[in-house]
Amino acid sequence: MIKNRNRDKGKQRHRDISPTRSLTDSPNRLFFNRVTVLGVGLIGASFALALKKNGLCNEIIGYGRSDKNLKMAKEQAIIDSFELDPAAACKGSNLILFATPVGSFVDIANKIRMSLSSGALITDVGSVKGKLVRDIEALMPKGSCFVGAHPIAGSNNSGINSASADIFIGAKCIITPTENTDKKALEKVIAIWETMGSNIKLINADEHDKIYALVSHLPHLIAYAIVNTVADIDSSYLNFSGRGFMDTTRIASSSPELWRDICVLNKDNLLESIEIFKNNLDRLSQYLRVYDSESLEKDFKKARTLREGIGQN
């Protein structure tokens, strides 16, 4: 069970990478002549802007389903050109970023695999790793390397109009190498994110999904459910919302397509998390039924102490 996991074992799975070990002192190792961003939304566009700001590339090619969005990205100098065919977009690229909804990763990987240049580095910004990392790794042709990454950055606002080159500064970036990951490819991905200002942690891909089912995927699911619960009673009540409700449900403004894929691909961990959450709700419900205000306050105090301790360890 997630809640009974041994703390010492957990610590062994998480490795901090000191930014002082950055490879940015060797610009040739970090410079990419041609970069492809698959999915020019908030994170993909921000990645492209950060690459340009830090002088890490010469040319950026965008791929996406919307011709209108790609034209807008080109007009705003986020990308230099674009393709509506992912294979064409990846031809000749040294660095390729998957920034589409995670549900499309395997399909796109199959479409581009024969177009990848020898030595191409492939990475992503997806919120699900686990089996997905292994599936994409298995699709990589000889000479191309995939390294999974997940920047803990973003906004409930989607789209290129919210993109920023500085969005990754000070943010965590989880990198999930496997036993098959090429060491030099891993070092380059670490260096890219360090150059963009992120704090790196190396975590096992399966452990990543267990952690983020609890601290990210479950909160999004609950935020959507809270808004729908109010609407089930009377949607007009939403107009009476105050700061607390808006803060609690902010992430319900996130992309439904993006979070649909995340929830489905991490469903086993998410279902386990939901059961634990339901147990907590049932306990609070029981306190209310029997007017047990003391136990209710005790649970609230426990949560407040834990919440205030985030980031202090």
PyMOL commands that set and color helices and strands:
alter all, ss='L'
color gray80, all
select helices_A, chain A and resi 2-4+7-13+19-21+27-30+42-53+67-75+86-90+102-115+130-139+160-162+183-195+205-240+243-248+250-253+256-265+267-289+293-308
alter helices_A, ss='H'
color red, helices_A
select strands_A, chain A and resi 14-17+32-38+57-63+81-83+95-98+121-124+145-151+172-176+199-203
alter strands_A, ss='S'
color yellow, strands_A
deselect
rebuild
show_as cartoon
